[in-house]
Amino acid sequence: QVQLVESGGGLVQPGGSLRLSCAASGRSFSINVMSWYRQAPGKERELVAGITNGGSTTYADSVKGRFIISREHAKNTVYLQMNSLRPEDTAVYYCNADVTVWTTPLTYWGQGTQVTVSS
């Protein structure tokens, strides 16, 4: 069992910044990919950014140049630095981890953290 605990959401004005954190904990697991997804009201959940164990990253076109995903291996933590935030970035942001527990690949989700961009 792996737990993902997110933090860092909140209310911010357009043009502002926020940093989300997601810490993974558990026993006998290794992380393969950690990602951030988001879901706005009435919309499907979408991938925002992901980072592999080797440090390769991917971003949704809508956040390229504004968001940065990074990872701290020693703490099993992934961060999402969000800059130049726009009202359309308002959503619940979910952390996702693709892990291997012993030899079994599994996927876990965090509980979600609300990000609201509004003046």
C-alpha positions as CSV (number, residue, x, y, z in Angstrom):
1,Q,0.0,0.0,0.0
2,V,1.3,3.4,-1.0
3,Q,-0.1,6.7,0.3
4,L,0.1,10.0,-1.5
5,V,-0.4,13.2,0.5
6,E,-0.8,16.5,-1.4
7,S,-0.4,20.0,-0.1
8,G,-0.1,23.5,-1.4
9,G,-3.4,24.3,-3.0
10,G,-5.4,27.5,-2.4
11,L,-6.7,30.7,-3.8
12,V,-4.5,32.9,-5.9
13,Q,-5.0,35.9,-8.1
14,P,-4.4,35.7,-11.9
15,G,-0.8,36.0,-12.7
16,G,0.2,34.6,-9.3
17,S,2.1,31.4,-8.4
18,L,1.5,28.3,-6.3
19,R,3.6,25.2,-5.5
20,L,2.0,21.9,-5.0
21,S,3.7,19.0,-3.2
22,C,2.9,15.3,-3.2
23,A,4.7,12.9,-0.8
24,A,4.6,9.2,-1.3
25,S,5.0,6.8,1.6
26,G,4.6,3.1,2.1
27,R,6.7,-0.1,2.3
28,S,8.7,-1.9,-0.4
29,F,7.8,0.2,-3.4
30,S,9.7,2.0,-6.1
31,I,8.3,4.9,-8.0
32,N,8.4,4.8,-11.8
33,V,6.4,7.9,-12.8
34,M,4.8,10.6,-10.8
35,S,2.3,12.9,-12.4
36,W,-0.2,15.7,-11.7
37,Y,-3.7,15.6,-13.1
38,R,-6.5,18.2,-12.7
39,Q,-10.2,18.1,-13.0
40,A,-12.3,21.2,-13.4
41,P,-16.1,21.2,-12.8
42,G,-17.9,19.5,-15.6
43,K,-14.7,18.4,-17.3
44,E,-12.8,15.2,-17.5
45,R,-9.6,14.7,-15.6
46,E,-6.6,15.7,-17.6
47,L,-2.8,15.2,-17.4
48,V,-1.0,18.3,-16.4
49,A,2.6,17.1,-16.1
50,G,4.6,14.0,-15.4
51,I,8.1,13.0,-14.5
52,T,9.8,9.7,-14.8
53,N,12.3,8.1,-12.5
54,G,15.0,9.2,-14.9
55,G,13.9,12.8,-14.9
56,S,12.1,13.0,-18.2
57,T,9.2,15.3,-18.2
58,T,6.0,15.9,-20.1
59,Y,3.5,18.7,-20.0
60,A,0.1,19.5,-21.3
61,D,0.3,22.2,-24.0
62,S,-1.9,24.5,-21.9
63,V,0.8,24.7,-19.1
64,K,4.0,24.6,-21.1
65,G,6.3,27.4,-20.2
66,R,4.3,28.2,-17.0
67,F,4.4,25.0,-14.9
68,I,7.4,23.1,-13.8
69,I,7.4,19.5,-12.4
70,S,10.3,18.3,-10.3
71,R,11.0,15.4,-8.0
72,E,13.0,14.9,-4.9
73,H,14.0,11.2,-4.9
74,A,15.2,11.1,-1.3
75,K,11.8,12.2,0.0
76,N,9.7,10.4,-2.6
77,T,8.1,13.8,-3.3
78,V,7.0,15.5,-6.5
79,Y,6.4,19.2,-6.9
80,L,4.4,21.3,-9.3
81,Q,5.5,24.9,-9.5
82,M,2.7,26.8,-11.1
83,N,3.4,30.3,-12.4
84,S,1.4,32.9,-14.4
85,L,-1.8,31.2,-13.2
86,R,-4.9,31.8,-15.2
87,P,-8.6,31.4,-14.2
88,E,-8.8,28.4,-16.5
89,D,-6.2,26.7,-14.3
90,T,-8.9,26.5,-11.6
91,A,-9.4,22.8,-10.8
92,V,-8.8,20.1,-8.3
93,Y,-5.3,18.9,-8.7
94,Y,-4.5,15.2,-8.1
95,C,-1.2,13.5,-7.6
96,N,-0.7,10.2,-9.4
97,A,2.1,7.6,-8.9
98,D,2.9,4.6,-11.0
99,V,4.9,2.3,-8.7
100,T,6.2,-1.2,-8.4
101,V,5.3,-2.9,-5.2
102,W,7.7,-5.9,-4.9
103,T,7.2,-7.0,-8.6
104,T,3.6,-5.7,-9.1
105,P,2.9,-2.5,-11.0
106,L,0.2,-0.4,-9.4
107,T,-1.2,3.1,-9.7
108,Y,-2.2,5.3,-6.8
109,W,-4.0,8.6,-6.5
110,G,-3.9,11.4,-3.9
111,Q,-7.0,12.9,-2.4
112,G,-6.8,16.1,-4.5
113,T,-6.1,19.7,-3.6
114,Q,-8.2,22.6,-4.8
115,V,-6.5,25.4,-6.8
116,T,-8.7,28.5,-7.5
117,V,-7.4,31.3,-9.6
118,S,-9.6,34.4,-9.2
119,S,-9.5,38.1,-8.6
